[in-house]
Amino acid sequence: MIEEALRGYVPSPSSKPRLLHEAMDHSLFAGGKRLRPILCLAACEAMGGDHRRALPLACAVECIHTYSLVHDDLPAMDNDDWRRGKPTLHKIYGEAMAILAGDALLARAFEIASRYTGGRYGTGIVVAELARACGSRALVGGQVSDLEAEGKEISFRELRAIHLRKTGALITAALRLGAMAGDASRESLRAVTEFGRFLGLAFQVIDDILDLTQTREALGKSAGKDLAAEKATFPRLLGLEGAQRAAERYTSRAHRALAPLGTRGAILDRLARYLLARES
């Protein structure tokens, strides 16, 4: 459903300017778990809403996530040659086109989000939510802090703060947007917000562990990259076993955050447990 919706929301790779649209298509449809849009649709359903109402928001989140990966992979940032099992965008189309394709995906995200027609939460509210999640105090700011921490000794608290923004902000926004599309009450919105914060942390801890323990073929991206770049990671601070315990602890906290939803939160809880056990 998400793949079909995305195809309808973005230009065909054969449309002009062709090279730009080919580049956007290369990254957006390279594969991936589609975790964030799935969380968006699941949160809408957990509120008793029709998941189809959340589709524009789910697709907007995926466009932002993909843009962030395209830019993160650039030589000036994380400098990676592989993403989702394929050469990164800049390796095929060059750095300038990768920057522009990322810019275009970001702009397209807001165009898609503007098509949402809300109930309790209007279009302006959800667009502002999306903007905050990818701005200087969230996703982009987290990437800045991550770059600044390379080769330095930072505290666990500082590392946690980085990933509450770099990873957690967009995951939390995906859940909040889905809940808004389902006309969530204030209590329910607080619950999915807390759930998203801890799920984002658990996701990042597992990501750090997999970078050390899996191959490029399994991950679809370069393995051991964080260690080579002297990045601040959870295993580096806590050790592998300590990092695994932290992931389990954050997943447990995410589970407890869903308590106000009762049985409605079951699908979100199952997704959290699936992510804890993932190997790629």
C-alpha positions as CSV (number, residue, x, y, z in Angstrom):
1,M,0.0,0.0,0.0
2,I,2.8,2.4,0.9
3,E,4.8,1.6,-2.3
4,E,1.7,2.2,-4.5
5,A,0.9,5.5,-2.7
6,L,4.5,6.7,-3.0
7,R,4.5,6.0,-6.7
8,G,1.4,8.1,-7.1
9,Y,2.9,11.0,-5.0
10,V,6.3,11.4,-6.7
11,P,7.2,12.3,-10.3
12,S,7.9,9.5,-12.8
13,P,11.7,8.9,-13.3
14,S,11.0,9.6,-17.0
15,S,9.6,13.0,-16.4
16,K,11.7,16.2,-16.9
17,P,14.2,17.0,-15.5
18,R,14.8,13.3,-16.1
19,L,18.2,13.0,-14.3
20,L,16.9,14.5,-11.1
21,H,13.8,12.3,-11.1
22,E,15.8,9.2,-11.8
23,A,18.1,10.1,-8.9
24,M,15.1,10.6,-6.6
25,D,13.6,7.3,-7.7
26,H,16.9,5.4,-7.2
27,S,16.9,6.2,-3.5
28,L,13.2,6.3,-2.7
29,F,12.5,2.9,-4.3
30,A,15.7,1.1,-3.4
31,G,14.0,-1.0,-0.8
32,G,14.1,-0.6,3.0
33,K,11.7,-1.6,5.8
34,R,9.4,1.4,5.4
35,L,9.3,1.4,9.2
36,R,8.3,5.0,9.7
37,P,5.3,5.0,7.4
38,I,4.2,1.6,8.8
39,L,4.3,3.1,12.3
40,C,2.3,6.1,11.0
41,L,-0.5,3.9,9.6
42,A,-0.4,1.6,12.7
43,A,-0.8,4.6,15.1
44,C,-3.8,5.8,13.1
45,E,-5.4,2.3,13.4
46,A,-4.6,2.2,17.1
47,M,-6.7,5.4,17.5
48,G,-9.6,3.7,15.7
49,G,-9.0,5.6,12.5
50,D,-8.9,4.5,8.9
51,H,-5.3,4.1,8.0
52,R,-5.9,5.3,4.4
53,R,-6.5,8.8,5.9
54,A,-2.9,8.7,7.2
55,L,-1.3,7.7,3.9
56,P,-0.2,11.2,2.7
57,L,1.5,11.7,6.1
58,A,3.1,8.3,6.0
59,C,4.5,8.9,2.5
60,A,5.7,12.4,3.5
61,V,7.6,10.9,6.4
62,E,9.2,8.3,4.1
63,C,10.3,11.1,1.7
64,I,12.0,13.0,4.5
65,H,13.6,9.8,5.8
66,T,15.0,9.0,2.4
67,Y,16.3,12.6,1.9
68,S,18.1,12.4,5.2
69,L,19.8,9.1,4.2
70,V,20.9,10.6,0.8
71,H,22.5,13.6,2.6
72,D,23.9,11.5,5.5
73,D,25.7,9.3,3.0
74,L,27.5,12.2,1.3
75,P,31.4,12.3,1.7
76,A,31.0,15.5,3.8
77,M,29.0,13.7,6.4
78,D,28.9,9.9,7.0
79,N,30.6,9.1,3.7
80,D,29.0,5.8,2.8
81,D,29.1,3.9,-0.5
82,W,26.1,1.6,0.1
83,R,22.5,2.1,1.2
84,R,19.7,-0.5,1.1
85,G,21.9,-2.9,-0.7
86,K,22.7,-0.5,-3.6
87,P,25.4,2.1,-4.3
88,T,24.5,5.3,-2.6
89,L,23.1,8.1,-4.7
90,H,26.2,10.2,-5.0
91,K,28.2,7.2,-6.2
92,I,26.0,6.9,-9.3
93,Y,24.8,10.4,-9.9
94,G,27.5,12.6,-8.3
95,E,27.5,14.7,-5.2
96,A,25.7,17.7,-6.7
97,M,22.8,15.6,-8.0
98,A,22.6,13.8,-4.6
99,I,22.2,17.1,-2.8
100,L,19.6,18.3,-5.2
101,A,17.6,15.0,-5.2
102,G,17.6,15.2,-1.3
103,D,16.4,18.8,-1.5
104,A,13.6,17.8,-3.9
105,L,12.5,14.8,-1.7
106,L,12.3,17.2,1.3
107,A,10.2,19.7,-0.7
108,R,8.0,16.9,-2.1
109,A,7.3,15.7,1.4
110,F,5.6,18.9,2.4
111,E,3.6,19.0,-0.9
112,I,2.3,15.5,-0.1
113,A,1.6,16.3,3.5
114,S,-0.5,19.3,2.4
115,R,-2.9,16.9,0.8
116,Y,-4.0,15.6,4.2
117,T,-7.5,16.8,5.2
118,G,-7.9,16.5,8.9
119,G,-10.6,16.2,11.5
120,R,-9.5,17.3,15.0
121,Y,-6.0,18.1,13.8
122,G,-6.0,20.3,10.7
123,T,-3.5,20.4,7.8
124,G,-1.6,23.3,9.3
125,I,-1.0,21.4,12.5
126,V,0.3,18.2,10.9
127,V,2.6,20.2,8.5
128,A,4.0,22.1,11.4
129,E,4.6,18.8,13.3
130,L,6.5,17.4,10.3
131,A,8.6,20.6,10.0
132,R,9.6,20.5,13.6
133,A,10.6,16.9,13.3
134,C,13.1,17.5,10.5
135,G,14.4,20.9,11.7
136,S,17.4,22.3,13.5
137,R,16.2,21.2,16.9
138,A,15.4,17.7,15.8
139,L,16.6,15.6,12.9
140,V,19.1,18.1,11.4
141,G,20.3,19.2,14.8
142,G,20.9,15.6,15.8
143,Q,23.0,15.0,12.7
144,V,25.1,18.1,13.6
145,S,25.6,16.9,17.1
146,D,26.5,13.5,15.8
147,L,29.2,14.9,13.5
148,E,30.6,17.1,16.3
149,A,30.9,14.1,18.6
150,E,33.1,12.1,16.2
151,G,36.5,11.2,17.8
152,K,35.4,12.7,21.2
153,E,34.5,11.1,24.5
154,I,30.9,12.1,25.3
155,S,28.6,11.1,28.1
156,F,25.8,8.6,27.9
157,R,23.4,11.5,28.5
158,E,24.9,13.4,25.6
159,L,24.7,10.4,23.3
160,R,21.1,9.8,24.3
161,A,20.2,13.4,23.5
162,I,21.8,13.1,20.0
163,H,19.7,10.1,19.1
164,L,16.5,11.4,20.6
165,R,16.8,14.0,17.8
166,K,18.7,12.3,14.9
167,T,16.8,9.0,15.0
168,G,13.9,9.4,17.5
169,A,12.4,12.7,16.3
170,L,11.2,11.3,12.9
171,I,10.0,8.0,14.4
172,T,8.1,9.9,17.1
173,A,6.7,12.3,14.5
174,A,5.5,9.3,12.3
175,L,3.6,8.0,15.3
176,R,2.2,11.3,16.3
177,L,1.1,12.1,12.8
178,G,-0.7,8.8,12.5
179,A,-2.4,9.3,15.8
180,M,-3.5,12.8,14.7
181,A,-5.0,11.3,11.5
182,G,-6.9,9.0,13.8
183,D,-8.3,11.9,15.9
184,A,-6.3,10.9,19.0
185,S,-7.2,12.3,22.4
186,R,-4.6,14.3,24.2
187,E,-3.9,11.3,26.5
188,S,-3.5,8.9,23.6
189,L,-1.2,11.4,21.8
190,R,1.0,11.7,24.9
191,A,1.2,7.9,25.0
192,V,2.3,7.4,21.4
193,T,4.8,10.3,21.9
194,E,6.4,8.6,24.9
195,F,6.3,5.3,23.0
196,G,8.1,6.9,20.0
197,R,10.9,8.4,22.1
198,F,11.8,5.0,23.7
199,L,11.3,3.1,20.4
200,G,13.6,5.5,18.7
201,L,16.3,5.0,21.3
202,A,15.9,1.2,21.1
203,F,16.1,1.3,17.3
204,Q,19.3,3.3,17.4
205,V,21.0,1.0,20.0
206,I,20.2,-2.0,17.8
207,D,21.5,-0.1,14.8
208,D,24.8,0.5,16.6
209,I,25.0,-3.2,17.6
210,L,24.4,-4.4,14.1
211,D,27.0,-2.1,12.7
212,L,29.6,-4.1,14.7
213,T,28.1,-7.6,14.4
214,Q,26.7,-7.9,10.8
215,T,28.1,-7.8,7.3
216,R,27.5,-5.3,4.6
217,E,25.4,-7.9,2.7
218,A,23.1,-8.4,5.7
219,L,22.8,-4.7,6.5
220,G,22.6,-3.3,3.0
221,K,25.1,-0.6,4.0
222,S,28.7,-0.5,5.1
223,A,29.4,-2.5,8.3
224,G,31.9,-1.3,10.9
225,K,31.6,2.3,9.6
226,D,30.9,3.8,13.0
227,L,34.0,2.3,14.5
228,A,36.2,3.5,11.6
229,A,34.8,7.0,11.9
230,E,35.2,7.0,15.7
231,K,31.6,7.8,16.2
232,A,30.0,7.9,19.6
233,T,27.8,4.8,19.8
234,F,26.0,2.9,22.5
235,P,28.3,-0.2,22.2
236,R,31.3,2.1,22.5
237,L,30.1,3.5,25.7
238,L,28.4,0.4,27.2
239,G,30.0,-2.6,25.5
240,L,27.9,-5.0,23.4
241,E,26.2,-6.7,26.3
242,G,25.4,-3.4,28.0
243,A,24.0,-2.0,24.7
244,Q,21.8,-5.0,24.3
245,R,20.5,-4.5,27.8
246,A,19.8,-0.9,27.0
247,A,17.8,-1.8,23.9
248,E,15.8,-4.2,26.0
249,R,15.2,-1.6,28.7
250,Y,14.1,1.0,26.1
251,T,11.8,-1.5,24.5
252,S,10.2,-2.3,27.9
253,R,9.8,1.5,28.5
254,A,8.1,1.8,25.1
255,H,5.8,-1.1,26.0
256,R,4.8,0.6,29.3
257,A,4.1,3.9,27.5
258,L,1.3,2.2,25.6
259,A,-0.6,1.3,28.8
260,P,-3.2,4.1,28.3
261,L,-4.2,2.6,25.0
262,G,-5.0,-0.8,26.3
263,T,-5.6,-3.5,23.7
264,R,-5.5,-0.8,21.0
265,G,-1.8,-0.5,21.4
266,A,-1.1,-4.2,20.6
267,I,0.1,-3.7,17.0
268,L,2.5,-1.0,18.1
269,D,3.9,-3.2,20.9
270,R,4.4,-6.1,18.4
271,L,6.3,-3.7,16.1
272,A,8.5,-2.7,18.9
273,R,9.4,-6.3,19.8
274,Y,10.0,-7.1,16.1
275,L,12.5,-4.2,15.9
276,L,14.3,-5.4,19.1
277,A,15.0,-8.8,17.4
278,R,15.9,-7.5,14.0
279,E,19.2,-8.5,12.3
280,S,19.4,-5.9,9.6
